[in-house]
């Protein structure tokens, strides 16, 4: 279980905006955290694929940001 109530309000708002979650204007931190938590718990995750990707990234000392910069180099 992830305690999203520990996140800052701006982080909760960014998550809400990224996933286009619908809320009423003026939600307080507790309401935002509850909405985000509900959404986060329902995101489907392929555990095998996620673990394999994580192990690959750790062993190769890469981060997700490395992939983005490599992709932009290929476009040049």
C-alpha positions in Angstrom: 0.0 0.0 0.0 1.3 3.4 -0.9 0.5 6.3 1.4 -0.2 9.1 -1.1 -1.4 11.4 1.7 2.4 12.1 2.3 2.7 13.8 -1.1 2.6 17.5 -1.5 -0.6 19.1 -2.9 1.2 20.2 -6.1 2.3 16.6 -6.7 -1.2 15.3 -6.3 -2.5 18.0 -8.7 0.2 17.0 -11.3 -0.9 13.4 -11.0 -4.5 14.4 -11.4 -3.7 16.5 -14.5 -1.4 13.9 -16.1 -4.1 11.2 -15.8 -7.0 13.7 -16.6 -8.9 12.8 -13.4 -12.1 14.7 -13.0 -12.7 16.4 -9.7 -14.7 19.4 -8.5 -12.8 22.7 -8.3 -11.4 23.5 -4.8 -10.6 20.0 -3.6 -8.5 20.0 -0.5 -5.4 17.8 0.0 -7.3 15.0 1.7 -9.9 14.8 -1.1 -7.2 15.0 -3.8 -5.2 12.2 -2.1 -8.3 10.0 -1.8 -9.1 10.5 -5.5 -5.5 9.8 -6.6 -5.2 6.8 -4.3 -8.4 5.3 -5.7 -7.1 5.8 -9.3 -3.6 4.5 -8.4 -4.9 1.3 -6.8 -6.9 0.5 -10.0 -4.1 0.9 -12.6 -3.4 -2.5 -14.1 0.3 -3.6 -13.8 2.0 -6.5 -15.5 4.2 -7.6 -12.6 6.5 -9.9 -14.6 7.1 -7.3 -17.2 7.7 -4.6 -14.6 10.1 -6.6 -12.6 12.1 -7.7 -15.6 12.3 -4.1 -16.8 13.4 -2.9 -13.3 16.1 -5.6 -13.0 17.4 -4.8 -16.5 17.6 -1.1 -15.8 19.4 -1.7 -12.4 21.9 -4.1 -14.0 22.6 -1.8 -16.9 22.9 1.3 -14.7 20.3 3.1 -16.8 17.4 5.2 -15.9 14.2 6.0 -17.8 15.6 9.4 -18.6 18.5 7.8 -20.5 16.1 6.2 -22.9 14.5 9.6 -23.7 17.9 11.2 -24.5 18.9 8.2 -26.6 15.7 8.5 -28.6 16.2 12.1 -29.2 19.8 11.4 -30.5 18.4 9.0 -33.0 16.2 11.7 -34.4 19.1 14.0 -35.2 
